[in-house]
């Protein structure tokens, strides 16, 4: 009987975890149609990471990259690379990816026309959008197995 309750807890938590993941997949899909702007890379953590100073920083706290752009005469600064950043930030920003965005470089970004402060360097879906779904799927599967008594 306790396993059944634990199973329902696993399923409920897995379903709750799906909400933000699905939201970021929605953002990724919508971002393909967002308007574009030129932005300047103001910070890239690649040099800091290569020098070995990154280890002392929080894995989720430090910005990996920063860029500045202007929409209708308002300046914005953001650090989001893809829509999956907020879920798997360090995996998304590999050294090879960061090397594509050197400091003081101008490049095109996409911004949300309804929330101009929300922008992405890389639009659309990436493999990183789906990685959390694997973990959540395993979590839900374990819950179902507990409920039907297979574990």
N, C-alpha and C positions, 0 to 999 in steps of 0.2 A: 504494500500500500504506500509506503514512503517513497518507493521508486516511482510510482505513478505521479505523486505530487512533484517530485524532483523533475520528472520528465516534462510536466506542464510548465515548470519554471524555466527549463531550458528552451522549450518552444516559445514561450512568451518573450523571454529575453532575446532570442534570435529574431523574432518578428519585430520587436522594438528596434533592434540594431539595423534592420533593413530600411527603416524610415530615412535616416540621414544618407545611407548609401544610395538609395533610389533618388533622393533629392539631388545628389551630386551627379548622378547619371543623367537626370533631367537637365541640369545646368549644362553639362557637357554637350548634350544633343542641341540644346537651344543656342549655345555659344557659336555654333557654325554659321549662324545667320546674324550675329551681332555686327554692328558697324566697326570699322577699323580706325585706328589712330596711330600716329608715330609716337614712340616712347623712347626715353633714354634710360639705359641701364645705369643706375647710380651706385649699385653695390653688387658684387658677386663673391660668394664665400669660398670659391674654389681655391684661391691662394691661401686663405686661412686654413682650409681643410688639408691642403698639401703640406703646409708648414707644421702640421700636427697640433695646432692650437684648438681645433674644433672639439676634441674629446672632452674638454672641461665644460663645454656649453651643454645646455639641455638639449636632448635629442629632438624635442618638439618645439623648443622655445626660440632658438636662433633663426633669423631670417637667412635663407640660402641665397636669395637674390632679391633685389629691389629695383623697381623702375618707376619713372615719373612720366606722366602724360597730362594732356590738357583737353578738356571737353567743354565747349562753350565758355571759354575764358576762365575756367575753374581748374586749378591744378590738383591732381590726384597722385598718390603714391601707393603702390601695391607690391606684394611679394608672391603672388600666386602664379604658378607656372601652368598647371593644368587644373581641371575641376576635381581631380583625385587628390590634390595636394593635402587637403585638410584631413584625409584619411591615412594616407601612406606617404607622408611628406619626404622622408629621406630616401625611400626607394625610388620615387619619381625623379628626384634630382640627383642623378648619378654624376660622377665627375665628367663623363663624356657629354652629358646634356648641358651641364653648367658651362663647359668650354665653348658651347655654341653662342653664349651670351656674354661676351666680354664687357667690362665696365666702359662707360662713355660711348658705347655703341648705340646707334639709333636703329630701331626695328619696329615692325608693325605689331600692334597688340589688338585684341578684340575687347570691347567693353559692353556691358549690359546697358542698353539705352534707357531702361527704367531705373537703374541704380548705377550711375556712371563710376562710382567708386569700386565696383566689382568688375574685374578685368582678368584676362588670361593671356599668357604668352603663347600657349599651344591650345587651340580649340578642339572640340570634338571629343569622341570617346578614345580612351587609351586602354591598354591592358590593365593599368593600375585601377581603373574604375571597377573592374570585376574581381580583383583579388580578394577584397573583403567578403564578397558573396560566397566564395569557397569556404572560408572560415565559418561564416554564418550558416551555410548549408550543413556543414559538419555538426555544428552546435544543434541545429534543429533536428537532424537525423538521429543524434544521440538521444535527444528528448523524446522523439517518437519511439525509438527502440526501448527506452525505459517505460514508456506508457504501455506498449503492447507486450512488454515482458520478455523481450529478446536479450536484455542485458541483466 
